[in-house]
Amino acid sequence: MLEMIQTDIEDAVAWRIVGKVTEADMNLALDAVRNKIQIHNEVSVYQEIKSFDGVEFDAIMGKMKFFSEFGISQFKRIAVVTDKRWAQRLIAWEDKIFRSIDMRVFGTDERDRAFNFLAYGDDPGSSPEVA
């Protein structure tokens, strides 16, 4: 399940993942990203991972279709909030590959820092690996 989170950051979308991500969940998130791109040309993303039980195949296909349509150049910052070590390692790896996007990982007790990073940019106390 993917639950949208309200944020006051104008160019950001935010969601929380609990369990399995369905096609409907992915469509909800990608529609929110599309809307922000249309308004601001760039988007920042807050993603909180509480638990993760996989992604439906059709959700993955929807995400791939989105990236073939928009690419990654519209993504400004991505903040991932989780205590899951596998996710922290994955984001550190993605940060090295997608150099144009500033990605940071924050622990679950650092939600405010994650939103601050999205709003204002560099957080000297954080790192791409684990903030």
C-alpha positions in Angstrom: 0.0 0.0 0.0 1.2 3.5 -0.8 -0.3 6.3 1.2 0.1 9.9 0.0 1.4 12.4 2.6 0.6 16.1 2.6 3.6 18.5 2.5 3.9 22.3 2.4 6.9 22.1 0.0 5.5 23.4 -3.3 7.5 21.3 -5.7 7.5 18.0 -3.6 5.3 14.9 -3.5 5.4 12.6 -0.5 4.3 9.1 0.2 4.6 6.2 2.7 5.0 2.6 1.7 3.5 -0.1 3.9 3.4 -3.6 2.5 3.0 -4.3 -1.2 2.9 -1.6 -3.9 0.1 -2.2 -6.3 -0.5 -0.8 -9.8 -3.2 1.6 -8.4 -0.6 2.8 -5.7 2.0 3.5 -8.4 -0.5 5.3 -10.6 -1.5 7.5 -7.7 2.2 8.4 -6.9 3.1 8.9 -10.6 0.1 11.1 -11.3 1.1 13.3 -8.3 4.7 13.5 -9.8 3.3 14.4 -13.2 1.2 17.2 -11.8 4.2 18.7 -9.9 6.3 18.5 -13.1 3.6 20.3 -15.1 3.5 23.1 -12.5 7.1 23.4 -11.4 9.1 21.6 -14.2 11.1 19.9 -11.4 10.0 17.7 -8.5 11.4 16.5 -5.2 10.2 13.3 -3.7 9.8 12.2 -0.1 9.5 8.4 0.3 9.0 6.8 3.7 9.4 3.0 3.8 7.7 1.4 6.8 7.6 -2.1 5.4 8.0 -3.5 2.0 6.5 -6.7 0.6 7.2 -6.2 -3.1 5.8 -4.4 -6.1 3.2 -5.7 -8.5 4.6 -6.3 -12.1 2.1 -3.8 -13.6 3.3 -1.2 -11.1 6.9 -1.7 -12.3 5.7 -1.4 -15.9 3.9 1.8 -15.1 7.0 3.3 -13.6 9.1 2.2 -16.6 6.6 3.8 -18.9 6.7 7.0 -16.8 10.5 7.2 -17.0 10.4 6.6 -20.8 8.1 9.5 -21.1 9.7 11.9 -18.6 13.2 10.7 -18.0 15.0 11.6 -14.8 16.0 15.2 -15.5 12.9 16.6 -13.8 13.9 15.1 -10.4 15.7 17.5 -8.1 15.9 15.8 -4.8 14.8 12.5 -3.3 14.7 11.9 0.4 14.1 8.3 1.6 13.2 7.8 5.2 13.7 4.2 6.5 15.6 2.1 8.9 15.8 -0.8 6.5 19.4 -1.4 5.7 18.7 -2.9 2.3 16.9 0.2 1.2 19.7 2.4 2.6 22.2 0.5 0.5 20.0 0.7 -2.6 19.7 4.5 -2.3 23.4 4.9 -1.9 23.9 2.8 -5.0 21.3 4.8 -7.0 22.8 8.1 -5.9 26.1 7.0 -7.5 24.3 6.1 -10.8 21.8 9.0 -11.0 24.3 11.8 -10.4 21.9 14.6 -11.5 19.5 13.8 -8.6 20.5 14.5 -5.1 19.4 11.5 -3.1 19.7 11.1 0.7 18.6 8.5 3.2 17.3 9.5 6.6 16.5 7.3 9.6 12.9 7.1 10.7 13.6 9.5 13.6 14.8 12.1 11.1 11.7 12.9 9.1 12.0 16.6 9.8 15.5 16.6 8.4 14.4 14.8 5.3 11.7 17.4 4.6 14.2 20.2 5.4 16.6 18.7 2.8 13.8 18.7 0.2 12.9 22.3 0.9 16.3 23.8 1.3 18.9 21.5 -0.3 22.1 20.4 1.2 22.1 19.0 4.7 25.7 18.9 5.8 24.8 16.3 8.5 23.5 13.8 5.9 25.1 11.6 3.4 23.9 9.6 0.4 24.5 6.4 2.3 22.8 6.9 5.6 21.9 10.3 7.1 
